[in-house]
Amino acid sequence: MKRHSLLCLAVGIALPFQAIAEDTGPSPDFKPASEPKSVSPDSQVEIDQFDKPGDSYVFQFWTFDKDHKHAHLLNPGEKGSMTEYGASFRFSRDSKWLVRMQKVAAGESTLFLYKRDGATYVPATPNPFGDMAWDFFFTQPEAQDVARDNLSRETILVRGLADNYAWMGEHWPDSRYIVVGLSSGESGTAVIGPWHCVYDTQTGTFSIPPDIATFNQAKMPWK
């Protein structure tokens, strides 16, 4: 336990759950989930998933250093459908960035982006990464007639983060860009996508490069 935590306990100051859990990991009622562990390319950080059975499962995602110490909770404060499913994780090739691919309902998913901070990862954006991608979509001409409340939002990380999207013919700077795919088409909702955009981790902005614009235009019969 960290020194400041010991001092607080010594003088009888109540600590929030996370202040203690950051050192010890999940509470005993959380058990290792069946989802596989994820390890950063530099082998310095491991992500373990834990769940608590009940009326519905509750998942927590924890990082540990290579010695399985310095526990850190990736999803504190999340509730409801956001915690009912396990997640998948992808790292950038230089281990500086982590994307969490999170199912939130049948046919719906979102993304979270984290940046490296020592032996763990911390949120890289103020809002869920997937929400930000959709907000960008709604600034584009093709979204002019799309109702925000009539979508079953499927938000994916396009394959290629680990090799800087070389398979797409890109020659981008190492681990700088992230390609996000958006779509919606569940029964009773507007059908859109697949639609792609690119996030620049250096500037914190989304864009649509010419080759991505060509891809989007080829899929535009959905509009």
N, C-alpha and C positions, 0 to 999 in steps of 0.2 A: 504494500500500500504506500502511496506517495506521502512524503513528509507532511504536506499541508492537510491531508486527510487525517493523519494521526493526530495532529494538533487540534483539529476541529473535534474529533471524537474525545480527546482528553478533556476538553473544556465543556463537553456536553452539547455541542452545536449539531443540530440534525443536518445530515447530508442528503441531497437528492440521490435517487438510485444510481444515476449514471456516474456520479462522482466516485462511487465505490466500484461499480461494475467495470469501469474503464481499466482497472488493474486486474480484476479476477475473471472477467468474461461473463457469460450468461449465468443467470440464476439457475438453481438445481432443477426447476420445473421445465427448463428448456433442454431438449435432447438433440444430439447430432442428427441432422436431417439426411435423407438419402441422396440429396443432390451432391455431386462431386465437389471436392475442394478446388479452388483456383489459386494458382501461384504466379506471381509476377515474373516476367522474363528474366529479371536479374536475381530471382530466387530469394529476395529479401522480405517479401510480404506474402502471407497466405490468407485467403478468405475462406472461412468456414461458415456453413449455414446451420442454424438450429431452429427447431420448431417446438411448439407447445400444443399438444393435442387438446381438443375440446369440442364444442359445437362446430367450430371451424378452426383450422390450424392457424397459429400465429407464428410467423417467421421472423427471425433476427439474423442479421448478417454481420459477422465480426471479422476484423483483421487481427493478425498476430505477426510478430516478427519471425525470422527464420528459426528462432529457438522456442517458438510458441509462447512468447511473452509479450508484454505491452498490448493487451487486448484493447480494441477500440470498436465501438458499435457504429456501423455505417448508417443505420436507419432509425435513429432515436426519434421518438414522438410520433411515428407513423401509426395510423390506426385503420380499422375497417378493411375494405377490399385490398388496400395497398399491401397489407401484411398477410393475406390469405394464401399467397403463392410463393414458391421458391423463385429464385432469380438465376439468370445467367450473367457471366461477367467476361469482359474482354479488355485486355490491356493494350496500350500503345507499345510499339516495339522497344522504346527507350524506358518503359515502365513509369513514365511521368503521368500518364493519364489512365483512368479506369472508367469504363462504361458499364453500368448495370442495366440489364434488359429485364424489365419487370412486367409480368402479366398482371392485369388488374381486374379482368372479367373475361367471360367467353368472347373471344374475338377482339379484345381490347388490350393494349399494352402501352407502356411509356418507357422513357429512358431517364437515367440519372448519370450525371458526369461528375467525376471526382478527380482531384489532382493530388499528386504525391506530397506528403508532408512527413519527412523522416521515415519511420517504420510503419506508416499507415497512409490512408487517403482521407481527404476532407472534401466537402462539396465545392465544386468549381463554379457553380452558377447559383444565383439567389433563388431561382425557381426550378422545378423539375425540368431537366433538359428537353424532355419530350414536349412539355407545354410550350417552351420557348420556340421549338421548331414549328409547332402549329400556329403560334402567334405570328411567326414570320410568313408562313403560308398565307394567312389571311391578309397580308399586306400586298399580295400579288394579284395581278389582273385576273388570273384564272380562278381565283377564289371569290370573285365579285358576287356571284349568285349562290354561293354555298352558305347554308345556314349552319351556324356553329352548333346549335342544339339538335341537329339532325344527323349526327355522325356517330359511328362506332369506331373510335380512333385506334388504329393499329399503327404503332410507331416503332420502327425497327432500326437497328444499326446495320447499315449495308456492309456486307462482307468486304474485308480488306484493310481494317485498321492495323493489323499486325504487319502488313507488308506495304503500308502507305498507298494502298489501292493500285499496286502495280498491275494487277490482273485487268484493271480497267484502262490500262495504257497511260496512267498518270505518272508524273515525275515530280511529285511535290516534295517540299522539305520534310525531313524525317519527323514523323509524329505530330505534324502541325494541323492537319485537316482531318475532319470526321464527316463522313457522308451518312446522312439520315434519310430514311425512307418513310413516307406517310401514305396511308391508304385508309379507306372506309368502304364497307360493302356488305355489312351484316344485314339480315332481313329487316326491312322497315326503316333503313337509313339511306342517306344519300350515298351514291356510289362514286368514289373518286379514287385516283391514283392507279398504280403506284406513282408517286411524285417524290423527287429527290431534291435535297438541298445540301449545302456544305457549310460546316461550322469551322471557323478559324480560331484555334485555341489561343493564338497570339493576340488577336484583336478583340475576341469575344463577340464576333458578329457572324451572321449567316449571309450566304450569297448563293447565286446560281451561275456557275461558270458556263461558258458556251457549250461544252460537251454535255453537261448536265441539263442545260436548257433544251438541247436537241433530244435527249432522252425523254424529258417531260413532254415535249411537243408531240413526240411519237405516240404517247399514251393518252393524248388529249381527247380522243373520242368519248371518254367518260363524262366530259362536261356537256 
